[in-house]
Amino acid sequence: MTARTGNITALVKQIQENAEAYAQFFSNQNLPEPSFDHGDHLTPGEELPLDVAAAREAAIEGAHELHDLLLGPLGLIVECSGQQYLLLCIQYLYRHKIAYAVPVDGVASFSEIAGACSTNEKDVTRFLRVAASQHVFKEVRKGFIAHTAASKMLLNNPMLESWTMNIAQEFWPAVSRAVDATEKWPGSEEPNESGYSLAHGTNENPFDVIKKDPKRQEQFVQAMSFSHMHPSYDVRYLVDHYDFSAIGRGTIVDIGGSQGQVSVAIAERFPDITCIVQDLPETIAGLDVPDALNQRVLGMPHDFLTLQPVRGADIYLLRWILHDWSDKYCITILQNLIPALKKGAKIVVNDICIPDPGQVSIRAERYLRIMDISMKAFNNARERDAETWQWLFKMADTRFSFQGIVLPKDARMAVITAEWTG
């Protein structure tokens, strides 16, 4: 973790040392250093050696802290008002397919781009110039635009497009009305009393609103899939850091398990285990299981807001589920398990656990805090710290014995365990 020094000289030294270590990696690989024009020459999804990744993260963290320190107190507040405009520009670029109107290795005039995209030249010029000021495209000479490494990411990358457009269309309006929602419904835990409710003029749960529109639903699913592509969300952290082998020839119920990706990973690692994947009917219909596992990874339609139908399983797994719900509904979800639980059954939650303030880098903490407030704006859900996770099980039933929390190194999601004592 980068120290929060608040000291300009120390930060400059820290940035230099770590940036040089990062640059040395490229030199050792006979690769040019990263640039705005050509990127970092890494394959998408490629993982850096741990020491190189740590150096990059430390340099980024130091640069962010130095930037904030140099802005000064007033500048720090004023600066935050401009961040949303790049997202606005990206939304415009995607909607009008601007990236495709610029030759990959050439240039195009604003007039040519507007003509190719059948849109207004003045608008194209203004939006592109804002984007170029953030290294997304560049104006090589007045009136002529070329690609940068970042703008090329807008080409043929449907999952990135879905993620960006989902933020712009679903979350951004919700965030803009979140404060209004706290005034209209103080302390509400209802999913239909949120910033999203006001922004989209609905009294339904946002998930239900999105589900009614197939295009929005597909975009939402792709956006979530894109988010989970980050190595820190890899299922291996769960598989490696929970002892599933302890149940022998046991059964795991994968609640809200989508199309079975996590259960497949568990079943591949532990050949004696059977997994039952539960999700809503339209989701479980797409269960994707290799032929070799189709006797041990089974699908079952189920809504976790109703009573659990599978009795006597060894483990009930909730991965990336409870953060989508307020405390009130999480307690209900846990209570719905109780009639099905045998003594000694484990509840394994794989979800965000926010560290105490100051325990991680400011950049990592900022990411988690933003996620938390985004969930508040969306449907009054939340991210939780260790105390809140323990409290949640206690409120569901005192017969849940909280077993603890493990946060694997480099993982974003913790393994949180409770045992039913009956």
C-alpha positions in Angstrom: 0.0 0.0 0.0 1.3 3.5 -0.9 1.9 5.6 2.2 -0.4 8.6 2.5 2.5 11.0 3.1 1.0 14.4 2.1 4.6 15.3 1.4 5.4 16.6 -2.1 9.1 15.7 -2.1 8.5 12.2 -0.8 5.7 11.6 -3.3 7.9 12.8 -6.2 10.6 10.3 -5.1 8.1 7.5 -4.8 6.6 8.2 -8.2 10.1 8.3 -9.8 11.3 5.1 -8.3 8.2 3.1 -9.2 7.8 4.6 -12.6 11.4 3.7 -13.4 10.8 0.1 -12.2 7.7 -0.1 -14.4 9.5 1.3 -17.5 12.4 -1.1 -16.9 10.0 -4.0 -17.4 9.3 -2.8 -21.0 13.0 -2.3 -21.6 13.7 -5.9 -20.4 11.0 -7.2 -22.8 12.5 -5.2 -25.7 9.2 -3.2 -25.9 8.9 0.6 -26.3 7.6 2.5 -23.2 3.9 3.1 -23.0 2.6 6.1 -24.9 -0.8 7.8 -25.5 -0.4 7.0 -29.2 0.5 3.3 -29.0 -0.6 2.2 -25.5 1.3 -0.3 -23.4 1.8 -3.1 -26.0 0.2 -5.6 -23.5 -2.4 -8.1 -24.6 -5.8 -7.3 -23.2 -6.2 -9.2 -19.9 -2.4 -9.9 -19.7 -1.2 -10.0 -16.1 2.0 -8.3 -15.3 4.6 -9.9 -12.9 3.5 -9.1 -9.3 6.4 -6.7 -8.7 5.8 -4.8 -11.9 2.1 -4.5 -11.2 2.9 -3.3 -7.7 5.3 -0.7 -9.0 2.7 0.6 -11.5 0.0 0.8 -8.8 2.3 2.6 -6.5 3.2 5.1 -9.2 -0.4 5.7 -10.1 -1.3 6.1 -6.4 1.5 8.6 -5.8 0.6 10.5 -8.9 -3.0 10.8 -7.8 -2.0 12.0 -4.4 0.5 14.5 -5.8 -2.1 15.8 -8.2 -4.6 16.3 -5.4 -2.0 17.9 -3.2 -0.9 20.4 -5.8 -4.5 21.4 -6.6 -4.9 22.7 -3.1 -8.1 22.6 -1.0 -10.3 24.8 -3.3 -8.9 23.2 -6.5 -9.7 19.8 -5.1 -13.4 20.7 -4.8 -13.6 22.5 -8.1 -11.8 19.8 -10.0 -14.3 17.1 -9.2 -17.0 18.9 -11.2 -15.3 18.1 -14.5 -14.9 14.3 -14.4 -18.3 13.4 -15.8 -17.8 15.2 -19.1 -15.4 12.6 -20.5 -18.2 10.0 -19.9 -20.6 12.4 -21.7 -18.2 12.5 -24.7 -17.7 8.8 -24.7 -21.4 8.3 -24.8 -21.7 10.6 -27.8 -18.8 8.9 -29.6 -20.4 5.5 -29.1 -23.9 6.6 -30.1 -22.8 8.1 -33.4 -20.0 5.5 -34.0 -17.4 8.2 -34.4 -14.4 5.9 -33.8 -15.3 4.0 -37.0 -15.2 7.2 -39.1 -11.5 7.8 -38.3 -9.0 5.7 -40.2 -7.0 3.5 -37.8 -3.7 4.7 -39.1 -4.8 7.9 -40.8 -6.6 11.2 -40.2 -10.1 12.6 -40.9 -11.4 16.1 -40.8 -14.3 17.0 -38.6 -16.4 17.6 -41.7 -15.6 14.1 -43.0 -16.4 12.5 -39.7 -19.7 14.3 -39.4 -20.6 13.3 -43.0 -19.7 9.6 -42.4 -21.8 9.5 -39.2 -24.7 11.7 -40.5 -24.4 14.1 -37.6 -23.8 17.7 -37.0 -20.2 19.0 -37.6 -20.3 21.5 -34.8 -21.3 18.9 -32.3 -18.7 16.4 -33.6 -16.0 19.1 -33.2 -17.0 20.0 -29.7 -17.3 16.5 -28.3 -14.2 15.3 -30.0 -12.1 18.2 -28.7 -13.1 17.4 -25.2 -12.3 13.8 -25.6 -8.9 14.7 -27.2 -8.1 16.8 -24.2 -8.2 13.5 -22.2 -6.1 11.6 -24.8 -9.1 9.9 -26.4 -8.3 10.8 -30.0 -5.9 13.7 -30.8 -6.2 16.7 -33.1 -3.0 16.3 -35.1 -3.5 19.7 -36.8 -6.4 22.1 -36.6 -9.6 20.4 -37.8 -8.1 16.9 -38.3 -8.4 14.0 -35.9 -6.4 10.8 -35.5 -6.7 7.8 -33.2 -4.8 7.3 -30.0 -4.4 4.0 -28.2 -7.4 4.9 -26.0 -9.7 5.8 -28.9 -8.9 2.5 -30.6 -10.5 0.8 -27.5 -13.8 2.1 -28.8 -13.5 -0.1 -31.9 -14.9 -3.7 -31.9 -15.1 -3.9 -28.2 -18.8 -4.6 -27.4 -18.3 -5.4 -23.7 -16.5 -2.1 -23.1 -19.3 -0.3 -25.0 -21.9 -2.0 -22.9 -20.1 -1.1 -19.7 -19.7 2.6 -20.7 -23.3 3.0 -22.0 -24.7 1.2 -19.0 -22.9 3.7 -16.7 -24.2 6.6 -18.8 -27.8 5.4 -19.2 -28.5 3.5 -16.0 -26.2 4.7 -13.2 -25.3 8.3 -14.1 -28.9 9.5 -14.1 -29.5 7.6 -10.8 -26.4 9.3 -9.2 -27.6 12.7 -10.3 -30.9 12.2 -8.2 -29.4 10.3 -5.3 -29.4 13.3 -2.9 -33.0 14.1 -3.9 -33.9 10.5 -3.0 -32.4 10.8 0.4 -34.6 13.8 1.1 -37.8 12.2 -0.2 -37.2 8.8 1.4 -34.7 9.3 4.3 -33.0 6.0 5.3 -35.0 4.0 2.8 -34.0 0.4 2.1 -36.5 -0.1 -0.6 -35.1 -0.7 -4.1 -37.9 1.5 -5.7 -37.1 4.6 -3.5 -33.7 5.6 -4.9 -32.1 8.0 -7.2 -32.8 5.6 -10.0 -36.5 5.8 -9.2 -36.6 9.5 -9.5 -34.3 9.7 -12.6 -36.2 7.1 -14.5 -39.7 7.9 -13.2 -40.4 4.4 -11.9 -41.7 2.8 -8.8 -40.2 -0.6 -9.7 -36.9 -2.2 -8.7 -34.3 -1.1 -11.3 -33.5 -4.7 -12.1 -37.1 -5.3 -13.1 -37.2 -2.1 -15.2 -34.0 -3.1 -17.1 -35.3 -6.7 -17.6 -38.4 -5.5 -19.5 -36.2 -4.2 -22.3 -34.2 -6.9 -24.0 -31.6 -4.5 -25.3 -31.1 -2.8 -22.0 -30.9 -6.2 -20.3 -28.3 -7.5 -22.7 -26.3 -4.3 -22.2 -26.5 -4.6 -18.5 -25.4 -8.3 -18.5 -22.5 -7.5 -20.8 -21.5 -4.5 -18.6 -21.4 -6.7 -15.5 -19.4 -9.4 -17.3 -16.9 -6.7 -18.4 -16.5 -5.5 -14.8 -15.8 -9.1 -13.6 -13.1 -9.6 -16.3 -10.7 -7.7 -14.0 -8.2 -10.2 -12.6 -9.1 -9.2 -9.0 -12.6 -10.8 -9.5 -11.3 -14.1 -10.7 -13.1 -17.1 -9.3 -9.8 -18.8 -8.5 -9.6 -16.6 -5.3 -12.7 -18.3 -4.0 -11.7 -21.8 -5.1 -8.2 -21.4 -3.7 -9.1 -19.8 -0.4 -12.1 -21.8 0.8 -11.7 -25.5 1.7 -14.5 -27.0 -0.4 -12.8 -30.4 -0.1 -13.9 -30.5 3.5 -17.4 -31.5 2.5 -16.2 -34.6 0.7 -19.0 -36.0 -1.6 -21.1 -33.0 -0.6 -23.5 -30.6 -2.3 -23.2 -26.9 -2.9 -26.2 -24.7 -3.7 -24.9 -21.8 -5.9 -27.6 -19.2 -5.2 -28.0 -16.6 -7.9 -25.3 -18.5 -9.8 -26.2 -17.2 -13.2 -25.2 -19.6 -16.0 -22.9 -21.7 -13.8 -19.5 -20.3 -14.3 -18.5 -20.5 -10.6 -20.0 -23.9 -10.0 -18.1 -25.2 -13.0 -14.9 -23.9 -11.6 -15.6 -25.6 -8.3 -16.6 -28.9 -9.8 -13.5 -29.0 -12.0 -11.3 -28.5 -9.0 -13.2 -30.8 -6.6 -14.4 -34.0 -8.4 -16.5 -35.3 -5.5 -18.7 -32.2 -5.2 -22.2 -31.7 -6.8 -23.3 -28.2 -7.5 -26.9 -27.0 -7.9 -27.0 -23.6 -9.7 -30.1 -21.5 -8.9 -31.3 -18.4 -10.7 -34.4 -17.0 -12.3 -35.9 -19.2 -15.1 -34.8 -16.9 -18.0 -31.2 -17.0 -16.6 -30.9 -20.6 -15.7 -32.2 -21.5 -19.2 -28.7 -20.5 -20.4 -26.8 -22.8 -18.0 -23.5 -23.6 -19.7 -21.9 -26.7 -18.4 -19.2 -28.9 -20.1 -20.4 -32.4 -21.0 -18.0 -33.9 -18.6 -19.7 -32.1 -15.7 -23.3 -32.3 -16.6 -24.0 -34.9 -13.9 -22.5 -32.8 -11.2 -23.5 -29.2 -12.1 -27.2 -29.0 -12.3 -29.6 -26.1 -12.9 -32.7 -25.1 -10.9 -35.0 -22.1 -11.3 -35.3 -20.3 -8.0 -35.9 -16.8 -6.7 -33.8 -16.2 -3.6 -36.4 -13.9 -2.1 -38.5 -17.0 -1.6 -37.8 -20.0 0.7 -34.9 -22.2 -0.3 -36.2 -25.5 -1.8 -32.9 -27.6 -1.5 -32.7 -29.0 2.0 -29.7 -30.5 3.7 -26.9 -29.2 1.4 -23.5 -28.7 2.8 -22.8 -25.3 1.5 -25.0 -22.4 0.3 -23.0 -20.1 -1.8 -23.9 -16.4 -2.4 -21.3 -14.9 -4.8 -21.7 -11.3 -5.8 -25.4 -11.3 -4.7 -25.9 -9.5 -1.4 -24.2 -6.3 -2.4 -27.1 -5.8 -4.8 -29.6 -5.6 -1.9 -30.1 -3.4 1.2 -29.7 -4.9 4.7 -33.4 -5.5 5.0 -33.5 -7.7 1.9 -30.2 -9.4 2.7 -31.6 -10.5 6.1 -34.7 -11.9 4.3 -32.4 -13.8 1.8 -30.5 -15.3 4.7 -33.7 -16.1 6.6 -35.1 -17.9 3.6 -32.3 -20.4 3.9 -33.1 -21.4 7.5 -35.8 -24.1 6.9 -33.5 -25.9 4.5 -30.4 -25.8 6.7 -29.0 -28.8 8.5 -26.8 -28.4 11.6 -23.2 -27.5 10.5 -24.2 -26.2 7.0 -22.0 -23.4 5.8 -23.1 -20.1 4.3 -20.3 -18.9 2.1 -20.5 -15.3 0.8 -18.1 -14.1 -1.8 -18.5 -10.4 -2.0 -16.9 -7.0 -1.3 -15.7 -6.3 2.2 -14.6 -2.7 2.6 -11.5 -2.4 4.8 -11.4 0.1 7.6 -10.4 3.6 6.6 -6.6 3.9 6.0 -6.0 0.2 5.6 -5.7 0.2 1.8 -4.4 2.8 -0.6 -6.5 5.9 -1.1 -7.1 4.9 -4.7 -8.4 1.5 -3.7 -10.6 2.9 -1.0 -12.0 5.5 -3.3 -13.0 2.8 -5.8 -14.8 0.9 -3.0 -16.5 4.0 -1.6 -17.7 5.0 -5.1 -19.1 1.5 -5.6 -21.0 1.8 -2.3 -22.6 5.2 -3.2 -23.4 3.9 -6.7 -25.4 1.0 -5.2 -27.1 3.5 -2.9 -28.2 5.6 -5.9 -29.2 2.6 -8.0 -31.5 0.6 -5.6 -30.5 1.4 -2.0 -28.1 -1.5 -1.9 -24.7 -1.2 -0.3 -21.1 -2.5 0.1 -20.3 -3.7 3.6 -17.4 -3.7 6.0 -16.5 -6.6 8.3 -18.6 -5.4 11.2 -21.6 -5.0 9.0 -21.3 -8.5 7.6 -21.1 -10.0 11.0 -24.1 -7.9 12.1 -26.1 -9.0 9.1 -25.9 -12.7 10.0 -26.7 -11.9 13.6 -29.8 -10.0 12.6 -30.9 -12.8 10.3 -30.7 -15.3 13.2 -28.5 -15.7 16.2 -28.0 -19.4 15.3 -25.7 -18.3 12.5 -22.2 -18.6 13.9 -20.0 -16.1 12.2 -16.8 -17.9 11.1 -14.8 -15.0 9.8 -13.6 -13.2 6.7 -10.6 -13.9 4.4 -9.5 -11.4 1.8 -7.0 -13.1 -0.5 -4.1 -11.0 -1.7 -4.9 -9.1 -4.9 -8.6 -10.1 -4.7 -11.4 -7.6 -4.6 -13.9 -10.0 -3.1 -13.6 -11.5 0.3 -14.7 -15.0 1.4 -17.1 -14.6 4.3 -18.4 -17.6 6.2 -21.0 -18.5 8.7 -22.2 -21.8 10.1 -25.7 -22.9 11.0 -25.7 -24.2 14.5 -29.3 -25.2 14.5 
